[in-house]
Amino acid sequence: MIKEKQGKILVNFARKTIKKFLTGKKITVPSNYYEVFEEKRGVFVTLEEYPSGDLRGCIGLPYPEKTLIKSVEDAAISASRDPRFPPLDIKELDKITVEVSVLTEPEKIEFEIPEQLLKKIKVGEDGLILKKDFRSGLFLPQVWEKLPDKKEFLENLSYKAGLKNPDAWKSADIFKFQVQAFKEKEPGKI
């Protein structure tokens, strides 16, 4: 469990990492370091335009392959270069908010029929990963705010995975996870 103070440090670190990356400076880890930062954790960094809340970048590492601090660093840099958007410019940095989502390890949901899957998903709590035919897509739990219907959520996740059939989720492998999210209220302020 990440404490609030630790989450704030991670968000500040993500912002500083992006700034240093965009200005070509050396990235350094925080001096007020916690043991939990050495745990291997999945992480996503989300960038949103302020005050509209429009997505500006969201990239992460869903599986616990790197330490938390390294995952935040990598995800922050990648989010600033999300291929769905133009690369972030240093002039934009004071117009975006940074959010760090620390993931639990994804667990496969066992189901035989779609209705079983739907019963095992918690709206607003579960993030989902869909895997099928060498393709995959991921939605953080925060996406439930825009897609609160389970079927619509899964259909959109099928599309995100690059599958043309919106019902692809019915025969895919589905994994669920939860997050602890830490977000700036406005640019540079937690």
C-alpha positions as CSV (number, residue, x, y, z in Angstrom):
1,M,0.0,0.0,0.0
2,I,1.4,3.4,-1.0
3,K,0.9,6.2,1.5
4,E,-0.4,9.6,0.5
5,K,3.0,11.3,1.1
6,Q,4.7,8.6,-1.0
7,G,2.2,9.1,-3.8
8,K,2.8,12.8,-3.8
9,I,6.6,12.2,-4.1
10,L,5.9,9.8,-7.1
11,V,3.8,12.5,-8.9
12,N,6.4,15.2,-8.2
13,F,9.1,12.8,-9.5
14,A,7.0,12.1,-12.7
15,R,6.7,15.8,-13.4
16,K,10.4,16.5,-12.7
17,T,11.3,13.5,-14.9
18,I,9.3,14.9,-17.8
19,K,10.7,18.4,-17.4
20,K,14.3,17.1,-17.3
21,F,13.6,14.8,-20.3
22,L,12.2,17.6,-22.3
23,T,15.1,19.9,-21.5
24,G,17.8,17.2,-21.9
25,K,18.9,17.3,-18.3
26,K,20.0,14.3,-16.2
27,I,17.2,12.5,-14.4
28,T,17.8,11.8,-10.7
29,V,15.7,9.8,-8.2
30,P,14.2,11.6,-5.2
31,S,16.4,12.0,-2.1
32,N,13.5,11.3,0.3
33,Y,13.4,7.7,-0.8
34,Y,11.1,5.0,0.6
35,E,11.7,1.2,0.7
36,V,8.4,0.7,-1.2
37,F,9.9,2.5,-4.2
38,E,12.2,-0.6,-4.6
39,E,9.2,-3.0,-5.0
40,K,8.5,-4.2,-8.5
41,R,5.2,-2.6,-9.5
42,G,3.2,-1.8,-12.6
43,V,2.6,1.9,-13.1
44,F,0.8,4.2,-15.5
45,V,1.4,8.0,-15.9
46,T,-1.5,10.0,-17.3
47,L,-1.2,13.5,-18.6
48,E,-4.3,15.7,-18.9
49,E,-4.8,19.2,-20.3
50,Y,-5.8,21.7,-17.5
51,P,-8.5,22.6,-16.8
52,S,-10.4,20.7,-19.6
53,G,-9.2,17.3,-18.4
54,D,-8.6,16.2,-22.0
55,L,-6.2,13.3,-22.3
56,R,-2.7,14.4,-23.4
57,G,-0.9,11.1,-22.8
58,C,-1.2,7.9,-20.9
59,I,1.5,5.2,-21.0
60,G,2.6,2.6,-18.5
61,L,4.0,-0.7,-17.6
62,P,1.1,-3.0,-16.5
63,Y,3.2,-5.8,-15.0
64,P,5.6,-5.6,-12.0
65,E,8.8,-6.0,-14.1
66,K,10.7,-3.0,-12.7
67,T,11.0,-1.1,-9.4
68,L,8.3,1.3,-8.7
69,I,10.6,4.3,-9.1
70,K,12.0,3.1,-12.4
71,S,8.5,2.3,-13.7
72,V,7.4,5.9,-12.8
73,E,10.4,7.3,-14.6
74,D,9.9,5.2,-17.8
75,A,6.1,5.7,-17.8
76,A,6.5,9.5,-17.4
77,I,8.9,9.8,-20.3
78,S,6.8,7.5,-22.5
79,A,3.6,9.5,-21.6
80,S,5.2,12.7,-22.8
81,R,5.7,10.8,-26.1
82,D,2.4,9.0,-26.4
83,P,2.1,8.2,-30.1
84,R,-1.6,9.1,-30.1
85,F,-0.6,12.8,-29.6
86,P,2.1,15.2,-30.8
87,P,5.1,15.0,-28.5
88,L,4.8,17.1,-25.4
89,D,6.6,20.5,-25.6
90,I,8.2,22.1,-22.6
91,K,5.9,25.1,-23.0
92,E,2.9,22.8,-22.4
93,L,4.2,21.4,-19.1
94,D,2.5,24.2,-17.0
95,K,-0.8,23.4,-18.7
96,I,-1.0,19.7,-17.9
97,T,-1.7,17.7,-14.7
98,V,0.2,14.5,-13.9
99,E,-1.4,11.4,-12.4
100,V,0.5,8.3,-11.3
101,S,-1.5,5.1,-11.0
102,V,0.2,2.2,-9.1
103,L,-1.2,-1.1,-10.1
104,T,-1.8,-4.4,-8.3
105,E,-0.6,-7.4,-10.1
106,P,-3.1,-8.4,-12.9
107,E,-5.1,-11.5,-12.2
108,K,-6.8,-13.6,-14.9
109,I,-10.6,-13.8,-14.6
110,E,-11.9,-17.3,-15.3
111,F,-15.2,-17.4,-17.1
112,E,-17.0,-19.8,-19.5
113,I,-19.8,-17.5,-20.7
114,P,-19.8,-13.7,-21.0
115,E,-22.4,-13.3,-18.2
116,Q,-20.0,-14.9,-15.7
117,L,-17.3,-12.4,-16.7
118,L,-19.7,-9.4,-16.3
119,K,-20.5,-10.5,-12.8
120,K,-16.9,-10.7,-11.8
121,I,-16.1,-7.1,-12.9
122,K,-16.4,-4.2,-10.4
123,V,-17.4,-0.9,-12.1
124,G,-15.1,1.9,-10.9
125,E,-12.7,-0.5,-9.2
126,D,-11.3,-2.9,-11.7
127,G,-8.9,-2.0,-14.5
128,L,-8.9,-4.6,-17.3
129,I,-6.5,-6.1,-19.7
130,L,-7.8,-7.9,-22.7
131,K,-5.6,-10.4,-24.6
132,K,-6.5,-12.1,-27.8
133,D,-4.7,-13.3,-31.0
134,F,-1.4,-11.6,-30.0
135,R,-3.2,-8.3,-29.4
136,S,-3.9,-6.6,-26.1
137,G,-5.5,-3.5,-24.6
138,L,-5.7,-2.0,-21.2
139,F,-8.1,0.4,-19.5
140,L,-7.4,1.8,-16.1
141,P,-10.3,1.9,-13.6
142,Q,-10.5,5.7,-14.2
143,V,-12.0,4.9,-17.7
144,W,-15.2,3.7,-15.9
145,E,-16.0,7.5,-15.5
146,K,-16.4,7.8,-19.2
147,L,-17.7,4.2,-19.9
148,P,-19.8,3.1,-16.9
149,D,-21.6,0.2,-18.8
150,K,-19.7,-3.1,-18.5
151,K,-20.5,-4.2,-22.1
152,E,-19.6,-0.9,-23.6
153,F,-16.4,-0.8,-21.5
154,L,-15.4,-4.3,-22.9
155,E,-16.4,-3.4,-26.4
156,N,-14.2,-0.3,-26.4
157,L,-11.4,-2.3,-24.8
158,S,-11.7,-4.8,-27.7
159,Y,-11.3,-1.9,-30.2
160,K,-8.3,-0.5,-28.2
161,A,-6.7,-3.9,-28.5
162,G,-6.9,-3.5,-32.3
163,L,-9.7,-6.1,-32.7
164,K,-12.3,-5.3,-35.2
165,N,-15.1,-7.2,-33.6
166,P,-16.6,-5.4,-30.6
167,D,-17.6,-8.7,-29.1
168,A,-14.0,-10.0,-29.2
169,W,-13.9,-9.7,-25.4
170,K,-16.3,-12.7,-25.1
171,S,-13.6,-15.1,-26.2
172,A,-10.5,-13.2,-25.0
173,D,-8.4,-13.6,-21.9
174,I,-9.4,-10.9,-19.4
175,F,-7.2,-9.8,-16.5
176,K,-8.2,-7.4,-13.7
177,F,-6.2,-5.2,-11.4
178,Q,-6.8,-2.2,-9.1
179,V,-4.9,1.0,-8.7
180,Q,-3.9,3.6,-6.2
181,A,-4.0,6.9,-8.1
182,F,-2.3,10.1,-7.1
183,K,-3.0,13.2,-9.1
184,E,-2.3,16.9,-9.2
185,K,-5.3,19.2,-8.6
186,E,-3.8,21.7,-11.0
187,P,-0.4,21.8,-12.8
188,G,2.4,21.3,-10.3
189,K,0.1,21.2,-7.3
190,I,-0.9,18.0,-5.6
